[in-house]
Amino acid sequence: MSPRFSRLVTLLGGVVGAILFAYAVDRAGTAEIVDGIRGVGWGFLAILALAGLRFMVRAECWRLCVPPSTRLTRRQAFTAFLAGDAVGNVTPLGLLASEPAKVFLTRHHLATRESVSSLAVENLVYGASVIAMVGMGIAVLLATVPLPRPWFLAGIGAICALVVGSFVVARLLRGTWDHGRGERPPWRQRLAGVRVAILGFSGDYGARLRRVFALDLCFHALAVLETFITLQWLLGDRVVMFTQAVVFEALNRIVTVAFKFVPFRIGVDEALSGALAAVLAIDPAAGVALAVVRKIRNLFWSGIGLAIVAAHPARAAAPVAPTGHGVTETRRETG
């Protein structure tokens, strides 16, 4: 993606998102949304703390995907992960921007090869946990909400698509390329690199991968808890079901993945959360307010992440040897 095209995508996504945001707020009612956010009050501190804890969980997942002989401290992983997430939020490139940022910020501690391979493993395991989270959210929606028949069948189809897609990805990761056909296309080469990294790591540290998946599930559980308590504050005396928080968080995962090119998912999150709230028999204003609260939380942590990037020294990296995974890499990188 060229810089000009990237800027164009960001601009268009921002404009469309702003239009959607204005529409969602106007439809739900500005006064109702503001009143709901005021009801959160000091609860914002708990929401920010839960988000920070989730970043720590993902950072620990990354550390577990690094070979044990390589030292990556919790502080180093956390700051790099936080900064990378911030870069991914403010650009339309998503993982194409956030992961190189993490590699850059840990270049004094990890060899590039180890950093890239560990992030590939962590992202794949996290992707599997997202599929599980989205599938559970759709299943809960189908089981708890009386939906029109077309919507119900669409939900069943979505679950089937998730299952089939998981099998397809698993099959691709096993390797299907016939070398008699010549060189792999670039995307197949990248996929082969991910496969080699995963198979090599899982063969040596399978127990670690299971711990990473369990921690990723904890990440989603914390997100559901955050959504649940936020809805409690937004709705006041009205009863909030935990299943509703599960469905909202499943939608949030879908929006985060599908609309990463829209800065902070502005407008998209508000419009879809407001629409889902109505399906769940919740005031749409609370759904929009929930998305706005998430936006404030994202802005807070993204601000810290960008400050980490700005403060990071742009000095030359010292040579780092990948321990037990290849030859020594000697690099000279500048900011």
GUROKE-118340 format. One record per residue (C-alpha): x negated, y, z. Coordinates in steps of 0.5 Angstrom, whole numbers, plus 500, padded with zeros to 3 digits. Example, Ala and Ser with C-alpha at 12.3 -4.5 7.8 and 13.67 -1.06 7.14 Angstrom:
<atoms>
atom east->475 north->491 up->516
atom east->473 north->498 up->514
</atoms>
This chain:
<atoms>
atom east->500 north->500 up->500
atom east->497 north->507 up->498
atom east->497 north->512 up->503
atom east->501 north->517 up->498
atom east->506 north->511 up->498
atom east->506 north->510 up->505
atom east->507 north->517 up->507
atom east->513 north->517 up->502
atom east->516 north->511 up->506
atom east->515 north->514 up->512
atom east->518 north->520 up->510
atom east->524 north->517 up->507
atom east->525 north->512 up->513
atom east->525 north->518 up->518
atom east->530 north->522 up->513
atom east->535 north->516 up->513
atom east->534 north->515 up->520
atom east->535 north->522 up->522
atom east->542 north->522 up->518
atom east->544 north->515 up->522
atom east->542 north->518 up->528
atom east->546 north->524 up->527
atom east->552 north->519 up->525
atom east->551 north->514 up->531
atom east->551 north->520 up->536
atom east->557 north->524 up->533
atom east->561 north->518 up->532
atom east->560 north->515 up->540
atom east->561 north->522 up->543
atom east->555 north->527 up->545
atom east->558 north->528 up->552
atom east->559 north->521 up->553
atom east->552 north->519 up->551
atom east->549 north->525 up->555
atom east->553 north->523 up->561
atom east->550 north->515 up->561
atom east->543 north->517 up->560
atom east->544 north->522 up->566
atom east->547 north->516 up->570
atom east->540 north->512 up->569
atom east->536 north->518 up->573
atom east->530 north->515 up->577
atom east->532 north->508 up->574
atom east->527 north->511 up->568
atom east->521 north->509 up->572
atom east->523 north->502 up->573
atom east->525 north->502 up->565
atom east->518 north->504 up->564
atom east->515 north->500 up->569
atom east->518 north->494 up->566
atom east->516 north->496 up->559
atom east->509 north->496 up->562
atom east->509 north->489 up->565
atom east->511 north->487 up->558
atom east->505 north->490 up->555
atom east->501 north->486 up->560
atom east->504 north->480 up->558
atom east->503 north->480 up->551
atom east->495 north->483 up->553
atom east->495 north->476 up->557
atom east->497 north->472 up->551
atom east->492 north->475 up->547
atom east->486 north->474 up->552
atom east->489 north->466 up->552
atom east->488 north->466 up->545
atom east->481 north->468 up->545
atom east->476 north->462 up->546
atom east->474 north->462 up->554
atom east->467 north->463 up->552
atom east->468 north->470 up->550
atom east->469 north->475 up->555
atom east->475 north->480 up->554
atom east->478 north->483 up->560
atom east->485 north->485 up->562
atom east->484 north->492 up->562
atom east->480 north->492 up->555
atom east->486 north->487 up->552
atom east->491 north->492 up->555
atom east->489 north->498 up->553
atom east->487 north->496 up->546
atom east->494 north->492 up->545
atom east->498 north->499 up->548
atom east->494 north->503 up->543
atom east->495 north->498 up->537
atom east->503 north->498 up->538
atom east->503 north->506 up->538
atom east->499 north->506 up->532
atom east->504 north->501 up->529
atom east->510 north->505 up->532
atom east->508 north->512 up->528
atom east->506 north->509 up->521
atom east->510 north->505 up->516
atom east->505 north->499 up->516
atom east->507 north->495 up->522
atom east->502 north->490 up->524
atom east->498 north->492 up->518
atom east->496 north->498 up->522
atom east->497 north->496 up->529
atom east->492 north->489 up->529
atom east->486 north->493 up->525
atom east->487 north->498 up->531
atom east->486 north->493 up->536
atom east->480 north->490 up->532
atom east->477 north->497 up->532
atom east->478 north->498 up->539
atom east->475 north->492 up->542
atom east->469 north->492 up->537
atom east->464 north->493 up->542
atom east->467 north->487 up->546
atom east->469 north->482 up->541
atom east->466 north->480 up->534
atom east->471 north->481 up->528
atom east->472 north->474 up->526
atom east->474 north->472 up->533
atom east->478 north->478 up->534
atom east->482 north->477 up->528
atom east->483 north->470 up->529
atom east->485 north->471 up->536
atom east->490 north->476 up->534
atom east->493 north->471 up->528
atom east->494 north->466 up->533
atom east->497 north->470 up->538
atom east->502 north->473 up->533
atom east->504 north->467 up->530
atom east->506 north->464 up->537
atom east->510 north->471 up->538
atom east->513 north->470 up->532
atom east->516 north->463 up->534
atom east->518 north->466 up->541
atom east->522 north->471 up->537
atom east->525 north->466 up->533
atom east->527 north->463 up->539
atom east->530 north->469 up->542
atom east->534 north->471 up->536
atom east->537 north->464 up->535
atom east->539 north->464 up->543
atom east->542 north->471 up->542
atom east->546 north->469 up->536
atom east->548 north->462 up->539
atom east->550 north->466 up->545
atom east->554 north->471 up->541
atom east->558 north->466 up->538
atom east->559 north->462 up->544
atom east->562 north->468 up->548
atom east->565 north->473 up->543
atom east->571 north->471 up->539
atom east->569 north->473 up->532
atom east->573 north->473 up->525
atom east->571 north->467 up->521
atom east->567 north->470 up->516
atom east->562 north->473 up->522
atom east->562 north->466 up->525
atom east->560 north->463 up->519
atom east->555 north->468 up->518
atom east->552 north->467 up->525
atom east->552 north->459 up->524
atom east->548 north->461 up->517
atom east->543 north->465 up->520
atom east->542 north->460 up->525
atom east->541 north->455 up->520
atom east->536 north->460 up->516
atom east->532 north->461 up->522
atom east->531 north->453 up->523
atom east->530 north->452 up->516
atom east->525 north->458 up->515
atom east->521 north->455 up->521
atom east->520 north->448 up->518
atom east->518 north->452 up->512
atom east->513 north->456 up->515
atom east->510 north->450 up->519
atom east->510 north->446 up->512
atom east->506 north->452 up->509
atom east->501 north->452 up->515
atom east->499 north->445 up->514
atom east->497 north->446 up->507
atom east->500 north->445 up->501
atom east->495 north->448 up->496
atom east->492 north->443 up->490
atom east->485 north->445 up->489
atom east->486 north->442 up->482
atom east->490 north->449 up->480
atom east->484 north->453 up->481
atom east->483 north->459 up->486
atom east->489 north->460 up->491
atom east->492 north->467 up->490
atom east->490 north->472 up->496
atom east->496 north->471 up->500
atom east->495 north->464 up->500
atom east->488 north->465 up->502
atom east->490 north->469 up->508
atom east->495 north->464 up->510
atom east->489 north->459 up->509
atom east->485 north->463 up->514
atom east->491 north->463 up->519
atom east->492 north->456 up->519
atom east->484 north->454 up->520
atom east->484 north->459 up->526
atom east->491 north->456 up->529
atom east->489 north->449 up->528
atom east->482 north->450 up->530
atom east->484 north->453 up->536
atom east->490 north->448 up->538
atom east->485 north->443 up->537
atom east->481 north->445 up->542
atom east->486 north->449 up->547
atom east->493 north->446 up->546
atom east->494 north->447 up->553
atom east->493 north->455 up->552
atom east->498 north->455 up->546
atom east->503 north->452 up->551
atom east->502 north->458 up->556
atom east->502 north->463 up->551
atom east->509 north->461 up->548
atom east->511 north->461 up->555
atom east->509 north->468 up->557
atom east->512 north->470 up->550
atom east->518 north->467 up->553
atom east->517 north->471 up->559
atom east->516 north->477 up->555
atom east->523 north->477 up->552
atom east->526 north->475 up->559
atom east->523 north->482 up->562
atom east->526 north->485 up->556
atom east->533 north->482 up->557
atom east->532 north->484 up->564
atom east->531 north->491 up->562
atom east->537 north->491 up->558
atom east->541 north->489 up->563
atom east->539 north->494 up->568
atom east->539 north->499 up->563
atom east->547 north->498 up->561
atom east->548 north->497 up->569
atom east->546 north->504 up->570
atom east->549 north->507 up->563
atom east->556 north->504 up->565
atom east->557 north->505 up->572
atom east->562 north->501 up->576
atom east->564 north->497 up->569
atom east->562 north->490 up->570
atom east->556 north->488 up->565
atom east->555 north->481 up->563
atom east->548 north->478 up->563
atom east->550 north->475 up->556
atom east->551 north->481 up->553
atom east->544 north->484 up->555
atom east->541 north->477 up->551
atom east->545 north->479 up->545
atom east->543 north->486 up->545
atom east->536 north->484 up->546
atom east->536 north->479 up->540
atom east->539 north->485 up->536
atom east->533 north->489 up->538
atom east->528 north->484 up->536
atom east->531 north->484 up->529
atom east->531 north->491 up->528
atom east->524 north->492 up->531
atom east->522 north->487 up->525
atom east->526 north->489 up->520
atom east->525 north->496 up->520
atom east->518 north->497 up->523
atom east->517 north->502 up->517
atom east->522 north->507 up->520
atom east->518 north->511 up->525
atom east->521 north->509 up->532
atom east->527 north->505 up->529
atom east->530 north->512 up->529
atom east->537 north->512 up->527
atom east->537 north->505 up->526
atom east->537 north->502 up->533
atom east->542 north->507 up->535
atom east->547 north->506 up->529
atom east->547 north->498 up->530
atom east->547 north->498 up->538
atom east->553 north->502 up->538
atom east->556 north->498 up->533
atom east->554 north->491 up->537
atom east->557 north->495 up->543
atom east->564 north->495 up->540
atom east->564 north->488 up->538
atom east->562 north->486 up->546
atom east->567 north->490 up->548
atom east->563 north->495 up->551
atom east->563 north->503 up->550
atom east->560 north->505 up->543
atom east->557 north->511 up->547
atom east->553 north->506 up->552
atom east->550 north->502 up->546
atom east->548 north->509 up->543
atom east->545 north->511 up->550
atom east->541 north->504 up->551
atom east->538 north->505 up->544
atom east->536 north->513 up->546
atom east->533 north->510 up->553
atom east->529 north->505 up->549
atom east->527 north->511 up->544
atom east->524 north->515 up->550
atom east->521 north->509 up->553
atom east->517 north->508 up->547
atom east->515 north->515 up->546
atom east->512 north->515 up->553
atom east->508 north->509 up->552
atom east->506 north->511 up->545
atom east->504 north->517 up->547
atom east->499 north->514 up->552
atom east->497 north->509 up->547
atom east->495 north->515 up->542
atom east->491 north->518 up->547
atom east->487 north->512 up->548
atom east->486 north->512 up->541
atom east->484 north->519 up->541
atom east->479 north->518 up->547
atom east->476 north->512 up->544
atom east->468 north->513 up->543
atom east->467 north->513 up->536
atom east->460 north->510 up->537
atom east->456 north->505 up->533
atom east->458 north->498 up->535
atom east->453 north->493 up->538
atom east->452 north->487 up->535
atom east->457 north->482 up->538
atom east->456 north->474 up->537
atom east->462 north->470 up->536
atom east->460 north->464 up->541
atom east->461 north->458 up->538
atom east->465 north->460 up->532
atom east->460 north->462 up->527
atom east->454 north->466 up->525
atom east->452 north->472 up->529
atom east->455 north->478 up->526
atom east->452 north->485 up->526
atom east->456 north->491 up->524
atom east->455 north->498 up->525
atom east->462 north->501 up->525
atom east->463 north->509 up->526
atom east->470 north->512 up->528
</atoms>
